[in-house]
Amino acid sequence: MTRHAKGSFDVKVLPQTDAPDVSVASIGRFALDKRYHGDLDAQSRGQMLGSRSNETTGGYVAIEQVEGTLAGHK
């Protein structure tokens, strides 16, 4: 049986000005502060690196640590 969790989340994305100077164009570092609502009741904090070369091309990688409850389990 497959189960699905439903809900929403709010996220604050804060640019980090202490990121190291890199020679690759347009790489930014951001702090993430996220709050999940619904079947998953949790909070997470993380970091994201992102880059955009123009209006249609870009990418990011992020890692978060999530703490909370899902279907009553911590």
KEDO-174728 format. One line per field, with one value per residue: residue number from 1; residue in three letters; chain; x, y, z of N, C-alpha, C in turn. Coordinates in nm, 2 decimals. Layout:
N
kolba: (NUM, ...) $
dodren: (Ala, ...) $
rolo: (A, ...) $
nx: (X, ...) $
ny: (Y, ...) $
nz: (Z, ...) $
cax: (X, ...) $
cay: (Y, ...) $
caz: (Z, ...) $
cx: (X, ...) $
cy: (Y, ...) $
cz: (Z, ...) $
//
This chain:
74
kolba: (1, 2, 3, 4, 5, 6, 7, 8, 9, 10, 11, 12, 13, 14, 15, 16, 17, 18, 19, 20, 21, 22, 23, 24, 25, 26, 27, 28, 29, 30, 31, 32, 33, 34, 35, 36, 37, 38, 39, 40, 41, 42, 43, 44, 45, 46, 47, 48, 49, 50, 51, 52, 53, 54, 55, 56, 57, 58, 59, 60, 61, 62, 63, 64, 65, 66, 67, 68, 69, 70, 71, 72, 73, 74) $
dodren: (Met, Thr, Arg, His, Ala, Lys, Gly, Ser, Phe, Asp, Val, Lys, Val, Leu, Pro, Gln, Thr, Asp, Ala, Pro, Asp, Val, Ser, Val, Ala, Ser, Ile, Gly, Arg, Phe, Ala, Leu, Asp, Lys, Arg, Tyr, His, Gly, Asp, Leu, Asp, Ala, Gln, Ser, Arg, Gly, Gln, Met, Leu, Gly, Ser, Arg, Ser, Asn, Glu, Thr, Thr, Gly, Gly, Tyr, Val, Ala, Ile, Glu, Gln, Val, Glu, Gly, Thr, Leu, Ala, Gly, His, Lys) $
rolo: (A, A, A, A, A, A, A, A, A, A, A, A, A, A, A, A, A, A, A, A, A, A, A, A, A, A, A, A, A, A, A, A, A, A, A, A, A, A, A, A, A, A, A, A, A, A, A, A, A, A, A, A, A, A, A, A, A, A, A, A, A, A, A, A, A, A, A, A, A, A, A, A, A, A) $
nx: (0.08, 0.06, 0.14, 0.06, 0.17, 0.01, 0.01, 0.14, 0.40, 0.60, 0.86, 1.17, 1.41, 1.73, 1.98, 2.33, 2.59, 2.85, 2.96, 3.22, 3.44, 3.40, 3.53, 3.36, 3.08, 2.80, 2.73, 2.54, 2.49, 2.26, 2.07, 1.82, 1.51, 1.25, 0.90, 0.68, 0.34, 0.05, 0.01, 0.27, 0.42, 0.65, 0.98, 1.25, 1.60, 1.85, 2.10, 2.16, 2.30, 2.30, 2.27, 2.24, 2.23, 2.10, 1.77, 1.63, 1.78, 1.92, 2.02, 2.02, 2.14, 2.05, 2.06, 1.89, 1.80, 1.55, 1.31, 1.04, 0.70, 0.54, 0.24, 0.20, 0.43, 0.76) $
ny: (-0.12, 0.22, 0.53, 0.87, 1.19, 1.50, 1.85, 2.18, 2.43, 2.70, 2.91, 3.07, 3.24, 3.33, 3.54, 3.48, 3.67, 3.61, 3.43, 3.24, 3.40, 3.31, 3.21, 3.13, 3.24, 3.41, 3.25, 3.18, 3.17, 3.06, 3.07, 2.85, 2.85, 2.67, 2.58, 2.32, 2.23, 2.04, 1.69, 1.64, 1.78, 2.00, 2.15, 2.29, 2.35, 2.47, 2.48, 2.64, 2.63, 2.82, 2.90, 3.11, 3.15, 3.30, 3.43, 3.19, 2.97, 2.78, 2.65, 2.46, 2.33, 2.18, 2.12, 2.00, 1.98, 1.81, 1.83, 1.69, 1.57, 1.30, 1.17, 1.13, 1.02, 1.08) $
nz: (0.00, -0.09, 0.06, 0.10, 0.20, 0.27, 0.24, 0.32, 0.29, 0.44, 0.35, 0.43, 0.26, 0.28, 0.17, 0.20, 0.30, 0.36, 0.20, 0.03, -0.21, -0.53, -0.85, -1.05, -1.23, -1.09, -0.86, -0.57, -0.21, 0.02, 0.32, 0.45, 0.60, 0.69, 0.73, 0.78, 0.72, 0.79, 0.71, 0.76, 1.02, 1.08, 1.11, 0.93, 0.87, 0.66, 0.39, 0.07, -0.25, -0.54, -0.89, -1.18, -1.52, -1.71, -1.79, -1.83, -1.76, -1.50, -1.18, -0.87, -0.55, -0.25, 0.10, 0.38, 0.73, 0.88, 1.14, 1.32, 1.32, 1.15, 1.06, 1.33, 1.42, 1.55) $
cax: (0.00, 0.13, 0.08, 0.10, 0.15, -0.03, 0.03, 0.21, 0.51, 0.64, 1.01, 1.24, 1.54, 1.81, 2.12, 2.45, 2.69, 2.98, 3.00, 3.35, 3.45, 3.43, 3.55, 3.25, 2.99, 2.67, 2.69, 2.50, 2.47, 2.14, 2.02, 1.68, 1.43, 1.12, 0.80, 0.58, 0.21, -0.03, 0.04, 0.40, 0.43, 0.79, 1.06, 1.38, 1.70, 1.94, 2.18, 2.14, 2.38, 2.23, 2.33, 2.15, 2.31, 2.01, 1.63, 1.57, 1.87, 1.97, 2.01, 2.05, 2.15, 2.02, 2.05, 1.81, 1.78, 1.41, 1.27, 0.90, 0.62, 0.47, 0.14, 0.21, 0.57, 0.86) $
cay: (0.00, 0.34, 0.64, 1.01, 1.30, 1.62, 1.97, 2.30, 2.48, 2.83, 2.91, 3.20, 3.22, 3.45, 3.54, 3.48, 3.76, 3.57, 3.32, 3.26, 3.45, 3.21, 3.26, 3.09, 3.35, 3.40, 3.14, 3.24, 3.08, 3.10, 3.00, 2.82, 2.83, 2.62, 2.53, 2.24, 2.23, 1.93, 1.56, 1.66, 1.90, 2.00, 2.26, 2.25, 2.45, 2.42, 2.57, 2.62, 2.70, 2.84, 2.98, 3.14, 3.21, 3.39, 3.42, 3.06, 2.86, 2.79, 2.53, 2.47, 2.21, 2.22, 2.02, 2.04, 1.89, 1.83, 1.77, 1.71, 1.45, 1.26, 1.08, 1.10, 0.96, 1.18) $
caz: (0.00, -0.10, 0.14, 0.06, 0.30, 0.21, 0.33, 0.26, 0.37, 0.43, 0.35, 0.42, 0.19, 0.32, 0.11, 0.29, 0.24, 0.40, 0.11, -0.03, -0.34, -0.63, -0.99, -1.13, -1.23, -1.04, -0.76, -0.44, -0.10, 0.09, 0.44, 0.44, 0.72, 0.64, 0.83, 0.71, 0.78, 0.73, 0.76, 0.82, 1.11, 1.11, 1.08, 0.88, 0.84, 0.56, 0.30, -0.07, -0.35, -0.66, -1.00, -1.29, -1.63, -1.78, -1.74, -1.84, -1.73, -1.37, -1.10, -0.73, -0.47, -0.11, 0.20, 0.50, 0.84, 0.92, 1.27, 1.34, 1.32, 1.03, 1.10, 1.47, 1.45, 1.55) $
cx: (0.09, 0.06, 0.14, 0.07, 0.11, -0.01, 0.10, 0.33, 0.54, 0.80, 1.06, 1.38, 1.62, 1.95, 2.22, 2.56, 2.84, 3.03, 3.14, 3.35, 3.49, 3.45, 3.44, 3.14, 2.86, 2.64, 2.66, 2.48, 2.36, 2.12, 1.87, 1.62, 1.29, 1.03, 0.70, 0.45, 0.13, 0.01, 0.18, 0.40, 0.57, 0.86, 1.20, 1.47, 1.80, 2.02, 2.15, 2.25, 2.31, 2.30, 2.23, 2.24, 2.23, 1.87, 1.57, 1.65, 1.93, 1.96, 2.05, 2.07, 2.13, 2.03, 1.98, 1.81, 1.64, 1.38, 1.12, 0.83, 0.55, 0.37, 0.16, 0.34, 0.67, 0.98) $
cy: (0.13, 0.45, 0.77, 1.11, 1.42, 1.74, 2.08, 2.34, 2.63, 2.83, 3.05, 3.17, 3.35, 3.44, 3.55, 3.56, 3.71, 3.45, 3.35, 3.32, 3.34, 3.27, 3.23, 3.20, 3.32, 3.29, 3.21, 3.14, 3.14, 3.01, 2.97, 2.79, 2.79, 2.56, 2.45, 2.23, 2.11, 1.80, 1.56, 1.79, 1.91, 2.14, 2.21, 2.37, 2.39, 2.53, 2.54, 2.69, 2.71, 2.92, 3.00, 3.20, 3.31, 3.37, 3.28, 2.94, 2.88, 2.66, 2.55, 2.34, 2.26, 2.10, 2.08, 1.94, 1.91, 1.76, 1.79, 1.57, 1.43, 1.15, 1.03, 1.04, 1.07, 1.14) $
cz: (0.00, -0.02, 0.09, 0.17, 0.22, 0.30, 0.25, 0.34, 0.34, 0.43, 0.35, 0.36, 0.21, 0.26, 0.22, 0.23, 0.28, 0.31, 0.05, -0.17, -0.44, -0.77, -1.08, -1.12, -1.16, -0.94, -0.63, -0.34, -0.02, 0.21, 0.42, 0.58, 0.68, 0.75, 0.75, 0.79, 0.71, 0.79, 0.82, 0.89, 1.15, 1.08, 1.03, 0.87, 0.75, 0.49, 0.16, -0.15, -0.48, -0.76, -1.11, -1.40, -1.71, -1.73, -1.75, -1.80, -1.59, -1.30, -0.96, -0.67, -0.33, -0.02, 0.33, 0.60, 0.89, 1.05, 1.28, 1.35, 1.19, 1.08, 1.25, 1.52, 1.44, 1.47) $
//
